């Protein structure tokens, strides 16, 4: 491995530490990761869980596009569910992919220049 490749690997290591933030390794199981969501309190967490369950009930019974009448509050807060999805969306990881792609493109451009 030449010096340029080593420098690029070191840069990838630095980027890895800076951008891979969505998943954190679980301490209790090998190969498992933890993705966390941020909530204000237990009430918001309960609301998220209830809305996820209502959304799943609706999805399972797709022919009847409503929550069963046995559930008191039938409103599904889709905005809340989408907010959780946004928290879990790995934006930093996509930025890492972009940075690695830029490093690869630089290497490819250098290879093309060397072959001329």
HELIX and SHEET records of a PDB file:
HELIX    1   1 UNK A    3  UNK A   19  1                                  17    
HELIX    2   2 UNK A   42  UNK A   60  1                                  19    
HELIX    3   3 UNK A   78  UNK A   88  1                                  11    
HELIX    4   4 UNK A   91  UNK A  115  1                                  25    
SHEET    1   A 2 UNK A  23  UNK A  25  0                                        
SHEET    2   A 2 UNK A  33  UNK A  35 -1                                        
END                                                                             
